[in-house]
Amino acid sequence: MEARPAVDDAALGREAMSVLEANWTGTATVPAPGLYPHQWSWDSAFVAIGLARHRPQRAHAELAGLLAGQWSTGMVPHIVFHTPEAYFPGPSVWRSQDHAAAPGGVLTSGLTAPPLHALATWWIWRHGGDAAFARHLYPKLAAQHAYLASARDLGGSGLAAIIHPWESGMDDSPSWDEPLAALPEIRYGYRNVELDERHPDSDHDRYVWLALRYRNAGYRPEYLRDEHPFAVEDPFFNGIWLASCHALAELARVAGADPAPHREQAERIRQALLDRLWDGCFYARDLRTDRLIRVSTIGAFGPLLDPGLPDGHVRALIDVLESARFMGATGYPVPSCEIRAAQFDRTRYWRGPSWVNTNWLLRRAAAVHSLGQLSRQLTTGTLRLVRQAGFRECFDPFDGSGRGCRDFSWSAALTLDLLADSVEE
């Protein structure tokens, strides 16, 4: 079923909940029926956030189902395969069952995703006060953060490196064009009708090649540091990690643990972001060339989630966000790539369209820095998108038309959260 545009808040909320009910498998919420039939890490964190004030037990189950796939290294995989439905690349590609660190009885991918889960857990605790749930998840979340600090600080700077575009959550972002272009030309001949429609010039074969190289190296961190050809310090991934460090410090107090290490980790990430990725704006850094990737995308604004970001940097980022490079020239917030960039394409996933999840994160950042007008603008603009086009995967930032999948779970879930905040305001 496809959600219909709703006129009033109550109707929109009912439509959103209907989408989440339809996409619930009994174990997890799939991102969308058909194309995404399993549990995705980043998606589930947003679903849990959206359900926190409406169905807290479902929010608990969402995160618990995801963390059932956590590896003993602390790595939280970007996909957990709870069902036998076909998907490429599926369990036969990742072969997690052959790795001693992978969980028994649960098949997963071998990559990770933006570590939003401590923030999602804190969000649930903040709105429901379930201390037992926070205590239960705290050790798993602390292990996730320890994995990033130990296995993914490939540059030795305090930042976590992504080793595949899929780990960013923004697969098709132009931020990855340069490091991908340095890889060999690969052609597996794999064709998927949906994929071809969404990515007419996709690097999907290179994505598969990178995944296979990592798998064949036994998912070893030493291989990542010394040999893996794709390694990027992404400001968005690290901005989310920093925000989750602050959340984990709060959860540590609930769990009776010491919050200081998490605050210290947040400070290390902040300093490294400023030292390594700032040049008037935040850019990703290609560790294999040790150069900034100078294309401005939505990823530049991830560090705004940090309450300790210096005021001058906050102001500079907000000036860029509100300028004609991003929000200032579009009818709807927020294009995923700077609209004057050569790589901008309003029809291609993370090269132009607007997304509910990144709008929500920027709204959260605005709240962190007490930017009330920006927060209201992001809320209003995002709700306009879903009222007009339904709970689509992404949207044209100029005319608001929907793109990608219909009945997309995080669009529905975060609409519930935006509506709840609108009532409280």
N, C-alpha and C positions, 0 to 999 in steps of 0.2 A: 504494500500500500504506500501511497505517496501522501505526505502531509500536505494539507491545504493551507493556503494563507489564512491567518486568523486576524480578526478585527480587534478583539479586546485581549487584555493580558490573561484572563482566566482561560479563554479558549486556546490561546497560544500555549499556555502551560499544559493544558490537557493534550494538545497535539504532540508536544515535546515528550510527555510521559508515554504516550502511545507508541512513539517511535522506539523509546528505550525498552518498553515491554516487548515489542515485536522483535527487537534485536538481542534479547536476553536468551541465552542457551540453557540456563539452569546453573551454569558455572561461571560464565563471563558474558559481557556484552560485546558482540562483534561490531566492528566499525560500521559496516553496512552489509545488507544481505547480498549474497551472490559473489561480488568481487572480493570481499574481505571476510572470509568465513571463520577466521580464528581470532585469538585474542592478541591485540597489539598493546605494547607496554605504554606508550605515550597516550594512546587513546583511552586506555583504562584509567589512567590518572585523571584525565579530564572528566570522564564519566563519573568517577568517584566524587570529584569536586562538585559536579552538578547535582548529584543525588544527596549530598551531605545534609541538606536542610529538608529533604523531602522523603527519602528512603534511606536512612543511615545504615540500616542492616544490609541493604543491597550494596551500598558504597563499601561497607566492610568486606562483603563477599567478593566484590570486584577486585580489590587489592589483594585479598587473600588468595584468590584464584591465580592472579598474576605471580605472586611471590612463591607459589607452589613450584614455579619453574626456575626459581633462583638457583644458581650454581654454588657449589661449596666455596668457590673463590670470592663470592659476594656479587658476582655479575648477575644483573637482572636482564634476561634476554628480551630482545625487541619483539619476538613473537613466541607465544605459547600455544601449542597445537592441542586443543582439548577435544577436537572432533576429527573424524576420518575424512572430512570433505577435502576434495582436491584443491591444491593451490601450488603455484610455482613462484619461488623455490620453497618446496615443502620439506618434510622430515628427511626424505631420501637424499636431499642435497646437504643438509646440515649435519646429519648423522650424530646428533648429540648423544644418542645412546651408546656410542663407542667411546665417549670421553668420561674418564673417571670422575671429573668434577661436576658433571651434569646430574640433575636429580633423577632418581630411579622412578620409572613409571610415568614420567611426563616428558614428552618430546618438545624440544625448543629449537630456536635458531641459535647461532653462535655469536651474534652481535648484541650490542646493548642499545639504549635509546636515551633521550634526554632524561636526567634523573629528577623528575618532578614529583616523585612518590612521597618523599618526606613532607613536601609542601601540601600534597593532597591529604596525607594523614593528619597533618596539623589542621588543615581546613575542616576536616570531619570532627576532630577533637574540639576545635574552636567553636563550632556551631552546635555540637551535641554533648560535649563534656564527657565522652566515653573514655575514661582513663585506662580501663582494662584493655581496650583495643589499642590505644597508644602504646601501652607497656608491651603488649604482645608483638607489635610490629617494630618497635624500636631497635632490637638487636639486628633484625634483617636489614633495616634501613642503614644502620651504622656500618654493617658489613658491605653494603652497596657503595657507600661513600669511601670506605677504606680501599675497596677494589679500584675505584677511580684514581685515588691518590697514589696507589702503589703500581698498578699495572698500566695505567693510561697516561701518566705524566711522562710522555715520551720525550718532551723537550727539556725536562728537568727544571721547569720554571714554576710549577705549582698549578698549571692548567692541565685539564684532561684533553687528550687528543681523540678525535673521532678517526676511525680507521676505515670508514666506508660511508658513502653518502646516506645510506639508509639509517645510520646511527644519528643523523642530525634531525630526523623527522621531516626534513625538507628535501626530499630526494632529488628533485629536479632544479634546485637552486643554481643560479649562475655562479655562486661562490665556489662550486666544485669544477667548473669548466677547465680551469688551468691545470689542476692536478690530474684530472681525468685525461686531458689531452696529452699528457706526458706518458700515458700508459700505451702498451701495444694495441694495434688495431685488432679487435677480437670479433669474430662472427661465429656464433653457435647455431645460427639459423632458427633460434627460438622465436616463435611468433604468437602473440596473444592479441586477439581482436581489440579487447578493451585497452590494452597497453598501447597498441599502435594508434588508437584514437586519441589517447591522452598525451602521448609522447611521440610525435611524428619523427623527431630526430633524437630518439632516446639513446642514452649510453647504457642501456640495460645489459647488453652483453658484457661490457666492462664491469658492471655491478656484479654479475654472476662470477666473472673471472676473479675479482677481488675476494669474494666470499669463498670460492673454492681454494684459492691460495692460502687463506687463513685456516680453513678447515684442514687442508693437507699438511699444514705445519703444526697440527695438533692443538690449535688455539693457544699457542704458547706466547706469553708476554715478551719473551726474549726475541722471538721472531718479529713481533710488532716493532720493537725498538730498533732492531738492526737491519731488517730486510723488507718489511712490508712497504710497497711503493706508495700507498696513500696514507698520509697522516696529516691532519689539519687541526689546528687550535681554533675552535669556533666560538665567537663571542656569545652566541645564543645558548649553546649547550652549556657553556661555563657560567653564563648569567643565571640560568636555571639551577645549576648545581650550587652556586653561591646562595641563591634564595632558599634552596632546600637545606643548606647548612644552617642558616638562621632558624628555619623551622625545626631542624633536628636538635638544635640547642634547646628550644622550648620543649620539645618532646622528651629530651633527656631529663629535664627537671621532673616531668610527670612520671618518668620511669625510674626515678631515683638514681640517675647516672650523672656524671660530670658534664655540664654543657660547655666547659671551656675549650676542649679540643675542637668542637664544631665551630665555635666562634673564631678560633685561631685559623682553622681551615678557610673560613670565609675571608679573613684578612689576607691570607696568602693568595687566594684566587683574585681578590680585588686588586692587589698590588701587581700581580702578574698580568691581569687584563690591561691595567694602565701602562705597564712597562712594555708589554709585548704587542698589544693589539690596537692601541690608540694612536691615531694620527689625525686629529681633528674630528674623527668619528671612529667607531670600532669596525675593524675589518678582520676577516679570518686570516690566519697565517699558515702557509704551506710549509710544514716542517722539512720537507725533502729539498726545497730550494731556500728555505729560511727567508721567504719574502711574503709581505702582505699581499693579499688578493684584493685588489682595489676595485671592487664593485660593491655598491651600497645596496644592501637588501634589508629585509625586515630583521635579519639576524643582528644588525648593528645595534638594535635597541634592547637586546637581552640583558645587558648589564644594568639597565634602568631598574630591574627588579631588586637591586642592592640598595638597602636603606642608607648604607654608608658611602655611596658613590659621591665624590666631591661635588659641591654645588655647581662649580663652573662646568664640569662635564655633563651634569644633568641639564643645565640650561642649553649647552651646545647641542645635545642630542634632541631636546624638545624643539629647538629651532629647526633642525633638519626634519624632524617628524612632521611639524606643522607647515613646512615650506611647500612650495610647488613641486619639490622633488618627490613628495609622498602625499600626505593628506591634503595639502593646500590646492591640489589640482584635480582631485577626483571627487566624485559625488558621494563615495562611501569609503569608510576606513577598512583597513589600511593596506595599500598595495604591497605585495610581497617582494617587489623589486622597485628600485628607483625608476620612475617613469621616463626619465630622460636618458637612461642607460641604453646602450645598443642592445643589450640582452633582454630588455623588457618586452614581454609578450602577454597581453591581457588574457589570452586563451590557454596558456600553458602553465599548469599547476603552480609551482613556486617561482615562476618567472614574471608574475604580474597579479594574478587574482588575489582577492582578499579572503581571509580565513577567520572563522569565528574564534578558533583557539588562540591565534596570535593577537587578535583584538582583545580577547579576555586577558591575556598576559600583559598587554600594554595598559589595559585598564587597571590591572592589579598594580603595575608599576606607577601609574598616575596616583593611585591611592597611597602607595608607600611614600611618595614625595608630596602629598597633600595638594595635588593639582586637580582641584575639584572640577573646573570647567572642562579640562581634557577628559577626565573620567566620564563626565556626563555626555560629552560628545561621542566618545567611543561606545557608550551604552546605547545611546539613541540611534547611532548609525548602524550598529550591529543588529539591533532589534528591527530596524527598518528592512535590513537585508532578509532576515528570516520571515518577516511578515509578508514580504513581496514574493519571495522565491521559494519558501519552504526551507526545510533543514538540509540544504545542499552541502556538498563537501567543500566547495569554495564558490566565490562569486566574482563577477566582473566588477572591478572597482569604479567603473565609470557609469554603467547603466544598472548595476545591481542584479543582473540576470544570474541565475544559478548555473554552476558548472560542476562536472564530476558526478559522483554518486548522489542519489536521492536518499532521504531518510538517514542521514549520516549521524552517528551517535553523539560525537562530541559537539556537533552543532546543536543538537536537541538538548543535551545535558547542560551545556553552558548557557543556553537560553534560559533554562530554569534558574540558574544562579543569577543571571542578569536581572530577571524578573523579580527575584527575591530581594536583591539589593535595591531595585527601583522602589519597591514597597517600603523598605526600611528608610530610604532617603526621603 
